[in-house]
């Protein structure tokens, strides 16, 4: 496990959340205490990825396979899958993930640990936090919400996830 987490990088990460019905939002970190826009859910949202375990970069095909396995695992458990993709503000990095709504933070952290993640995201009406999986330590900020064009989950209209062999994004689960 990393002993030095990229907290500054997390602070600059924005999340793309897409519901199964196609409602889509961009959630950007803001100064702590600033929460702009309506929180669209009845409970916190947890964003988890299977990409780049323990922050060790994998190639695109390995990350895509891990993502599809995570989606399959949660669907087999009867969960409704929402997209939860994280991206660097400058577009230099992105990881596909899922967003869980209506589940406990502990159960989401367990999934993060199972997929060897350093942290998961928790978005709630009063803040946006990167929560370290092993320690539970929270790095909390405010948030600003922006609506995105409706689309199916994992329809990468912003072009965040780039297949290394083409400019086209492959179909998503």
C-alpha positions in Angstrom: 0.0 0.0 0.0 1.2 3.5 -0.7 2.3 5.5 2.3 2.0 8.8 0.5 -1.3 9.4 -1.1 -1.8 11.9 -3.9 -4.1 14.2 -1.9 -3.3 17.2 -4.1 -4.3 15.2 -7.1 -7.5 14.0 -5.5 -8.4 17.6 -4.8 -8.2 18.3 -8.5 -10.2 15.3 -9.6 -13.7 15.7 -10.9 -16.3 12.9 -11.0 -18.8 12.0 -13.8 -21.8 10.3 -12.4 -24.4 8.8 -14.8 -27.5 7.1 -13.6 -29.0 4.0 -15.5 -31.8 6.4 -16.8 -29.2 8.6 -18.4 -29.1 11.6 -16.0 -25.5 12.8 -15.9 -23.6 15.2 -13.6 -20.1 16.5 -13.2 -19.0 16.9 -9.6 -16.0 19.2 -9.0 -14.2 19.6 -5.7 -14.5 23.1 -4.1 -13.4 24.7 -0.9 -14.6 22.9 2.2 -18.1 24.1 3.1 -19.0 25.2 -0.4 -21.7 22.9 -2.0 -23.2 24.4 -5.1 -26.1 22.8 -6.8 -28.9 20.4 -5.8 -27.7 17.1 -4.4 -29.8 14.7 -6.6 -29.9 11.6 -4.4 -31.5 10.5 -1.1 -28.3 9.0 0.2 -24.5 9.4 -0.3 -22.9 8.3 -3.5 -19.7 6.1 -3.4 -17.5 6.0 -6.4 -15.2 3.0 -6.8 -12.8 1.9 -9.5 -11.0 -1.3 -10.2 -8.3 0.5 -12.3 -4.7 0.6 -11.4 -4.6 -1.4 -8.2 -2.5 0.1 -5.4 -1.9 3.1 -7.7 0.2 0.9 -10.0 -0.6 1.7 -13.6 -1.9 -1.2 -15.7 -2.4 -1.1 -19.5 -5.7 -0.2 -20.9 -6.9 -3.8 -21.7 -6.1 -4.9 -18.1 -7.9 -1.9 -16.6 -10.9 -2.5 -18.9 -11.0 -6.2 -17.9 -10.9 -5.3 -14.2 -13.7 -2.7 -14.7 -15.9 -5.3 -16.5 -15.3 -7.8 -13.7 -16.3 -5.2 -11.1 -19.4 -4.4 -13.0 -20.2 -8.1 -13.4 -19.6 -8.8 -9.7 -22.0 -6.0 -8.6 -24.7 -6.9 -11.2 -24.5 -10.6 -10.1 -25.2 -9.3 -6.5 -28.3 -7.5 -7.9 -26.9 -4.0 -7.7 -28.1 -1.3 -10.1 -24.9 0.1 -11.8 -24.3 3.8 -12.2 -21.2 5.2 -13.8 -18.7 6.9 -11.6 -15.7 8.0 -13.6 -12.9 10.1 -12.1 -10.7 12.4 -14.2 -7.9 14.9 -13.6 -9.0 18.4 -14.3 -6.4 18.8 -17.0 -7.5 15.6 -18.7 -4.2 13.9 -18.2 -5.7 10.9 -16.3 -9.0 9.2 -16.0 -10.3 6.0 -14.5 -13.7 4.4 -15.1 -15.6 3.3 -12.1 -19.0 2.7 -10.7 -21.2 4.8 -8.4 -23.1 3.1 -5.6 -26.1 4.8 -4.2 -27.9 3.7 -1.1 -25.1 1.5 0.3 -23.1 1.9 3.4 -19.6 3.5 3.3 -18.2 0.4 5.0 -19.5 -1.9 2.3 -18.2 0.4 -0.4 -14.8 0.5 1.3 -14.7 -3.3 1.4 -15.2 -3.4 -2.3 -12.4 -0.8 -2.7 -10.1 -3.1 -0.6 -11.1 -6.2 -2.6 -10.1 -4.3 -5.8 -6.8 -3.1 -4.1 -7.7 0.6 -4.2 -6.0 3.2 -2.1 -9.3 5.2 -1.7 -12.9 5.6 -2.8 -15.0 8.7 -3.2 -18.0 9.7 -1.1 -20.2 12.5 -2.4 -23.0 13.7 0.0 -25.0 16.8 0.5 -22.4 18.5 2.7 -19.2 17.4 1.0 -17.0 15.4 -1.3 -14.4 13.1 0.2 -11.6 10.8 -0.8 -11.7 8.1 1.8 -8.6 5.9 2.3 -9.6 2.3 2.2 -7.2 0.8 4.7 -7.3 3.6 7.4 -10.7 5.2 6.7 -9.1 8.6 6.8 -11.2 11.2 5.0 -9.9 14.1 2.8 -13.0 16.3 2.6 -13.8 19.2 0.3 -16.9 21.0 -0.9 -18.4 20.4 -4.3 -19.8 22.2 -7.4 -22.4 20.3 -9.5 -22.8 20.8 -13.2 -25.4 18.9 -15.3 -24.1 17.0 -18.3 -25.9 15.9 -21.5 -28.0 12.8 -20.9 -26.4 9.5 -22.0 -26.1 5.8 -21.2 -23.7 5.0 -18.4 -20.1 4.6 -19.7 -20.9 6.6 -22.9 -17.8 8.6 -22.8 -18.9 11.8 -24.6 -16.3 13.9 -22.9 -13.5 11.6 -24.3 -12.0 10.9 -20.9 -11.1 7.3 -21.4 -8.8 6.8 -24.4 -8.2 3.4 -26.0 -4.4 3.4 -26.8 -4.9 2.1 -30.4 -7.6 4.5 -31.6 -9.5 7.7 -31.0 -12.6 5.7 -30.7 -13.9 4.4 -27.4 -15.0 0.8 -27.3 -18.5 -0.2 -26.2 -18.9 -0.4 -22.5 -20.8 -2.9 -20.3 
